[in-house]
Amino acid sequence: MTESHLPQAGHAFISYVHEDATRVDRIERVLKAAGIPVWRDSAELWPGEDWRLKIRKAITDDSLVFIACFSEASEARDVSYQNEELVLAVEQFRMRSPHRAWLIPVRFSDCPVPDYDLGAGRTLNSLHRVDLFGRGEEEGVARLIAGTLRALGEANLRALDMETYFVRVQGWVLI
């Protein structure tokens, strides 16, 4: 898969709490290896920039998919910048077609996905999630890549392609 198959502008936005930065580093490397452009605060924000404005723009103007990562660390925090990002993501989600995946929940552990109200009887917890822990972790990585490519508009992505990504990431070889 080359970047030429993907839209010219836009990216996958990764939302997470900083306690999960090492896990997110791994996801970022795998997505980039699959040719998926990634926006992440640690790489895109520079000293002196208005970080709230940059994050808002990255979510509202340029994000072609929003990957929301959850773990015990995110569950334990009542206050976090991730919560602010999720509020923006919910606003964007409500304006998008319900027939196109945009918001992808990812779990790093057996924790609940927050039950944010997405409108029209849907919640964040009702969206199909990707689990990146336990026995299904390798398949989860492959499904995250394939699902992200689908959300980015990759044409003709079939189940066979998902198997190809599964082989490429077995054992997190790319990481």
Protein Blocks (a to p, Z undefined) as FASTA:
>chain_A
ZZklpcfbdcddddddfklmmmmmmmmmmmmmnopacddfklmpcghiafklmmmmmmmm
mmcbdcddddfklmmpmbdfklmmmmmmmmmmmmpcfkbcfbdcddfbdcdddfbdebjh
iafklpccdddehjllmmmmmmmmmmmmmmnopahiafklmmmmmmmmgghlmZZ
